[in-house]
């Protein structure tokens, strides 16, 4: 099938490459022309605009940084998509937003599938992401080959709206783990432990987490470069608080983590990498968490 891919950022660009590598015909568009050139050099066909893309492809995939960006793209493309086509939304947006998007697509005769992912940019490059699908069994079956190209595991969570909930839950856990992991490593540092050995011991213990194994290495290197910003982290933590209010679930740990991320955002700016929430602790205590042999990027 011929897919169109809109949004070629850190994550979207890697997902688009996976589709090309799997042999799918792919047309791409992004406001960042450099990102487009990278995909074109890999074999994608460039579009002049979102509308141009929508008119030329069978199905459209979007991977955008915010609900307003997703909504704006839908405003542009839905009237130009072929009836019976599919719109696959891979952006992390609120549940209300995703349900409204599905209704808008259906009003134009377009099928809608929500497909947020989890695992990080480095796993996207390796085709090992986990994909979280919300939508009809028919659409999931139709796009299963593309999903298998982009990720290692696919979970059908249920109807549209269910995938956005589980994605926010997984991100909420990751941010709590990140803040807690920084505190743990700071205890190790201030207690005089060798940080390489401490990292290894935690990784082999009941206190281990995916975040410790991945972002923990980038903190110890000092790059903090996970390809995910404080602004994006706070967007997702805000969604978590909204779900907590909707379902009457108090989230005190997530709220505490959110406050730390807000403090990091105020100090370093929203474009800083999300592990800067740990740099905030380092700067507050004038103690760097560094150890030799850790990478500046995950591969």
DRENDOGU-706656 format. One line per field, with one value per residue (C-alpha): residue number from 1; x, y, z. Coordinates in Angstrom, 1 decimal, always signed. Layout:
BEGIN
k = [NUM:...]
px = [X:...]
py = [Y:...]
pz = [Z:...]
% end
This chain:
BEGIN
k = [1:2:3:4:5:6:7:8:9:10:11:12:13:14:15:16:17:18:19:20:21:22:23:24:25:26:27:28:29:30:31:32:33:34:35:36:37:38:39:40:41:42:43:44:45:46:47:48:49:50:51:52:53:54:55:56:57:58:59:60:61:62:63:64:65:66:67:68:69:70:71:72:73:74:75:76:77:78:79:80:81:82:83:84:85:86:87:88:89:90:91:92:93:94:95:96:97:98:99:100:101:102:103:104:105:106:107:108:109:110:111:112:113:114:115:116:117:118:119:120:121:122:123:124:125:126:127:128:129:130:131:132:133:134:135:136:137:138:139:140:141:142:143:144:145:146:147:148:149:150:151:152:153:154:155:156:157:158:159:160:161:162:163:164:165:166:167:168:169:170:171:172:173:174:175:176:177:178:179:180:181:182:183:184:185:186:187:188:189:190:191:192:193:194:195:196:197:198:199:200:201:202:203:204:205:206:207:208:209:210:211:212:213:214:215:216:217:218:219:220:221:222:223:224:225:226:227:228:229:230:231:232:233:234:235:236:237:238:239:240:241:242:243:244:245:246:247:248:249:250:251:252:253:254:255:256:257:258:259:260:261:262:263:264:265:266:267:268:269:270:271:272:273:274:275:276:277:278:279:280:281:282:283:284:285:286:287:288:289:290:291:292:293:294:295:296:297:298:299]
px = [+0.0:+1.0:+1.3:+1.8:+3.7:+3.3:+5.7:+9.4:+10.8:+13.0:+10.4:+8.4:+11.5:+12.6:+9.2:+9.1:+12.5:+11.2:+8.3:+10.7:+13.1:+10.1:+9.3:+6.3:+5.7:+6.0:+5.3:+6.4:+5.9:+7.3:+7.7:+11.4:+12.8:+16.0:+14.0:+12.2:+15.5:+16.8:+13.7:+13.9:+17.5:+16.3:+13.7:+10.6:+8.7:+8.4:+5.0:+4.7:+2.1:-0.1:-2.9:-0.7:+0.3:-3.3:-4.4:-1.6:-1.7:-4.0:-3.5:-2.1:+0.1:+0.6:+3.2:+3.1:+4.2:+0.9:-2.9:-3.1:-0.6:-2.6:-5.9:-4.5:-3.2:-6.6:-8.2:-6.0:-6.2:-9.5:-11.5:-8.8:-8.4:-10.1:-13.2:-12.3:-8.8:-7.4:-5.9:-3.4:-2.7:+0.6:+0.9:+0.3:-2.8:-5.6:-8.4:-11.1:-8.9:-8.5:-12.3:-13.1:-10.5:-12.1:-15.5:-14.2:-12.5:-15.6:-17.7:-15.4:-15.6:-12.1:-11.3:-9.4:-6.8:-4.9:-1.4:+0.8:+4.1:+6.4:+10.1:+12.1:+13.8:+16.6:+14.1:+12.3:+15.5:+15.8:+12.2:+11.6:+9.0:+5.8:+2.7:-0.6:-3.6:-7.1:-9.7:-11.6:-10.2:-10.8:-8.4:-5.8:-5.8:-5.5:-2.5:-0.9:+2.0:+2.9:+2.6:+4.9:+7.4:+7.4:+7.4:+8.1:+4.9:+1.4:-1.3:-4.9:-6.2:-9.8:-11.9:-10.6:-9.5:-8.1:-4.6:-4.3:-5.0:-2.4:+0.2:-0.3:+0.0:+3.2:+4.7:+3.6:+5.4:+8.5:+8.7:+8.2:+10.9:+13.2:+12.8:+13.2:+16.2:+18.0:+17.4:+18.7:+21.9:+22.4:+22.2:+24.8:+27.1:+26.8:+27.2:+30.6:+29.7:+31.3:+28.5:+29.4:+29.1:+26.0:+24.3:+25.2:+23.9:+20.6:+20.2:+20.6:+18.2:+14.5:+14.8:+15.7:+13.6:+13.7:+14.3:+17.3:+18.8:+18.4:+18.2:+20.3:+23.3:+22.8:+22.7:+26.0:+27.5:+26.3:+24.6:+21.0:+20.1:+17.1:+15.3:+12.4:+11.9:+10.7:+7.8:+6.7:+7.1:+4.9:+2.3:+2.0:+2.0:-0.8:-2.8:-2.2:-3.6:-6.7:-7.3:-6.9:-9.6:-11.8:-11.6:-11.4:-7.9:-5.5:-2.0:+0.2:+3.5:+2.8:+1.9:+5.2:+7.1:+5.2:+6.3:+10.0:+9.6:+8.0:+10.9:+13.4:+11.4:+11.5:+15.3:+16.4:+13.6:+11.0:+13.3:+15.8:+15.9:+13.6:+16.5:+17.3:+14.9:+17.9:+20.3:+18.1:+19.0:+22.6:+22.7:+20.8:+23.3:+26.4:+27.1:+27.4:+26.4:+29.1:+30.9:+33.2:+32.1:+28.5:+27.3:+26.1:+23.3:+21.4:+21.7]
py = [+0.0:+3.6:+5.5:+9.1:+10.2:+13.6:+14.5:+13.5:+14.4:+12.3:+9.5:+10.0:+10.0:+6.7:+5.1:+6.4:+4.8:+1.5:+1.6:+2.3:-0.5:-2.9:-2.0:+0.2:+3.1:+6.2:+9.9:+12.3:+15.8:+17.9:+21.7:+20.9:+20.5:+19.0:+16.2:+15.6:+15.5:+12.8:+10.6:+11.4:+10.3:+7.0:+6.5:+8.4:+10.7:+14.3:+16.1:+19.9:+20.1:+18.1:+18.5:+17.3:+14.3:+13.4:+13.6:+11.2:+8.3:+5.5:+6.1:+8.8:+8.4:+11.4:+11.7:+15.3:+17.0:+18.4:+18.2:+21.6:+20.4:+17.2:+19.1:+21.6:+18.8:+17.1:+20.4:+20.4:+16.8:+15.1:+16.7:+15.6:+12.0:+9.2:+7.8:+4.5:+5.6:+5.4:+8.1:+6.6:+8.9:+8.1:+11.4:+11.4:+13.4:+13.4:+10.9:+13.5:+14.8:+11.3:+10.5:+13.9:+13.1:+9.7:+11.3:+13.9:+11.3:+9.1:+12.1:+12.3:+8.6:+8.0:+5.2:+6.1:+4.2:+5.5:+4.1:+5.7:+4.0:+3.5:+2.5:+5.5:+6.8:+4.2:+1.3:+3.0:+2.9:-0.8:-1.6:-2.7:-0.3:-1.3:-0.1:+0.5:+0.3:+1.6:+1.1:-1.6:-5.1:-4.6:-1.6:-3.3:-6.3:-4.0:-2.2:-5.0:-5.4:-1.7:-2.0:-5.0:-3.0:-0.2:-2.1:-5.4:-5.8:-4.6:-4.5:-3.9:-2.1:-1.8:+1.0:+4.4:+6.2:+3.2:+3.4:+7.0:+6.0:+3.3:+5.4:+8.2:+5.5:+4.2:+7.6:+8.6:+5.6:+6.5:+10.0:+8.9:+6.3:+9.0:+11.4:+8.6:+7.1:+10.4:+10.5:+7.0:+7.7:+10.9:+8.8:+6.5:+9.4:+11.3:+8.1:+7.5:+4.6:+4.1:+5.1:+2.5:-0.3:+1.3:+1.5:-2.1:-3.3:-1.5:-2.9:-6.4:-5.8:-5.6:-1.8:-1.9:-0.3:+0.3:+4.0:+3.2:+1.0:+3.6:+7.2:+6.3:+5.8:+9.1:+10.9:+9.2:+10.2:+13.8:+14.1:+13.6:+13.2:+10.9:+12.7:+13.8:+17.2:+18.6:+20.2:+16.8:+15.2:+17.9:+17.5:+13.8:+14.4:+16.9:+14.2:+11.8:+14.4:+14.8:+11.0:+11.0:+13.6:+11.9:+8.5:+9.7:+8.3:+10.4:+10.5:+12.0:+10.4:+11.6:+15.1:+15.3:+14.2:+16.8:+19.5:+18.5:+18.6:+22.0:+23.3:+21.8:+23.5:+26.8:+26.6:+25.1:+25.8:+23.4:+22.3:+20.8:+17.0:+15.3:+13.8:+17.4:+16.8:+14.9:+17.6:+19.9:+17.8:+17.7:+21.5:+22.0:+19.8:+20.8:+17.1:+15.7:+12.2:+11.0:+7.8:+6.6:+4.2:+5.3:+6.4:+9.8:+8.3:+5.0:+2.7]
pz = [+0.0:-0.6:+2.7:+3.4:+6.5:+8.0:+10.9:+10.5:+13.8:+16.1:+16.2:+13.0:+10.9:+12.3:+11.8:+8.2:+7.5:+8.8:+6.3:+3.5:+4.6:+4.5:+0.9:+1.3:-1.1:+0.9:+0.4:+3.1:+4.3:+7.1:+7.7:+8.3:+4.8:+6.1:+7.7:+4.4:+2.5:+4.7:+3.9:+0.2:+0.1:+1.7:-1.1:-0.1:-2.5:-1.2:-1.1:-1.5:+1.3:+3.6:+1.0:-1.8:+0.2:+1.1:-2.6:-3.7:-1.2:-0.1:+3.7:+5.9:+9.0:+11.3:+14.1:+15.4:+18.6:+20.0:+19.8:+18.0:+15.4:+14.8:+14.6:+12.1:+9.9:+10.0:+9.0:+5.9:+4.8:+5.6:+2.8:+0.3:+1.4:-0.6:+0.9:+2.4:+3.2:+6.7:+8.9:+11.4:+14.3:+16.1:+18.0:+21.8:+22.3:+24.9:+24.8:+24.1:+21.2:+19.7:+20.0:+18.2:+15.5:+14.9:+14.5:+12.1:+10.0:+9.9:+8.8:+5.7:+5.0:+6.4:+8.8:+11.9:+13.9:+16.9:+17.2:+19.8:+20.4:+23.4:+23.8:+22.7:+19.5:+19.7:+19.6:+16.8:+14.7:+15.4:+14.7:+18.3:+19.5:+21.1:+19.3:+21.1:+18.8:+19.3:+16.6:+14.7:+14.2:+10.4:+10.3:+12.5:+10.2:+7.1:+8.5:+10.3:+7.8:+8.3:+12.0:+12.0:+10.0:+12.5:+15.8:+17.5:+19.5:+18.8:+21.5:+20.5:+23.5:+22.3:+20.8:+19.8:+23.0:+24.8:+23.3:+24.3:+27.9:+28.1:+26.4:+29.0:+31.7:+30.4:+30.0:+33.5:+34.9:+32.9:+34.2:+37.8:+37.3:+35.8:+38.7:+41.3:+39.5:+39.6:+43.4:+43.7:+41.8:+43.8:+47.0:+45.6:+44.6:+47.9:+49.8:+48.1:+45.9:+42.5:+40.1:+37.4:+39.9:+41.5:+38.0:+37.4:+40.8:+40.3:+36.8:+38.3:+41.2:+42.0:+41.7:+38.0:+35.3:+31.6:+32.3:+34.5:+31.8:+29.1:+30.3:+33.3:+30.9:+29.2:+32.6:+33.7:+30.3:+30.7:+27.3:+28.6:+25.0:+24.9:+22.0:+24.2:+25.7:+29.0:+27.2:+25.8:+29.2:+30.8:+28.1:+28.9:+32.7:+32.2:+30.3:+33.3:+35.7:+33.4:+33.4:+37.2:+37.6:+35.0:+36.7:+40.3:+40.9:+43.0:+41.5:+44.2:+42.9:+39.3:+40.7:+42.6:+39.5:+37.5:+39.9:+39.5:+35.7:+35.9:+38.0:+35.4:+32.6:+34.3:+34.8:+31.5:+29.0:+27.6:+24.7:+27.1:+27.2:+29.7:+31.8:+32.7:+35.6:+37.1:+36.1:+38.2:+41.2:+40.3:+40.1:+43.3:+45.2:+43.1:+42.5:+39.0:+38.3:+35.9:+35.2:+32.4:+29.6:+29.1:+25.7:+24.7:+22.6:+22.7:+19.7]
% end
